[in-house]
Amino acid sequence: MLSLKERMGLTRQASDLKSQIKGGQLPIGERIQKTRELADTIKKIKGTGSVTKDESEPVAEPEPDNQESFISVQDFSALSRSDKIEQLGSVLNAPNWYEYEMAFDPEIKLVEKGKNYVVYKSRYGYSFGYKGHIARGYDYWDKEAGSAKKNGGFGSWSQADRTKAKKTINKHVEAGTEPLESESELIAKYKAGDFNTSAPAEFVEVMRDVHSEGLTLNEVKQGALAWFEANPDKMTTAA
């Protein structure tokens, strides 16, 4: 049980964090961090150090400390091309790295997604890429991927990696595979933040719906963080 003095101190801390978040001056990464700090502070004010889930409000579960936080696809899409290039090395390691790559190059469309690779199609043909790296066409995997000199210091891909890339591209060339159907309208709106003005109970239902339609848990959490950022007053009120 918190003492009155401790509770007052935490309340002031929550109020200060709320002001910083609503000020609009923080970079997106720092704003997300401050939002998490606010959520943790509210948990402490509640007295147990953990939140009892209430169906009337969405609760974003804290991610492990060793899990890197990534800018949202929505915010990444809004960046200038030079800023996107600067962020690309990081976001290509995100669980949904392929969404960032498609946001970087809107002409490519998803054809196949494996555990650690993707295949896209554009007007230039098919391209293959492993997680953490930009997708490339057949000629690259056939002529350049084995050369450390042509990979800008990255090193050379193994024979097995190159063979898999070429075989996968050829498979789709021969089949004339078309891009996968685009995601549902509900998921698209969720990612775009269209539900950030929704009431807590309504947003909880939306989270459940988009997850049932195939949105990964990590992507659902990103949307929940965006909702918290847009509604810090609701979080403070809930405390």
Secondary structure by P-SEA (a helix, b strand, c coil): cccaaaaaaaaaaaaaaaaaaacccccaaaaaaaaaaaaaaaaaaaccccccccccbbbbccccccbbbbccaaaaaaccaaaaaaaccccccccaaaaaaaaacccccccccccccbbbbccccbbbbcccbbbbccccccccccccccccccccccaaaaaaaaaaaaaaaaacccccccccaaaaaaaacccccccaaaaaaaaaaaaaacccaaaaaaaaaaaaaacaaaaaaac
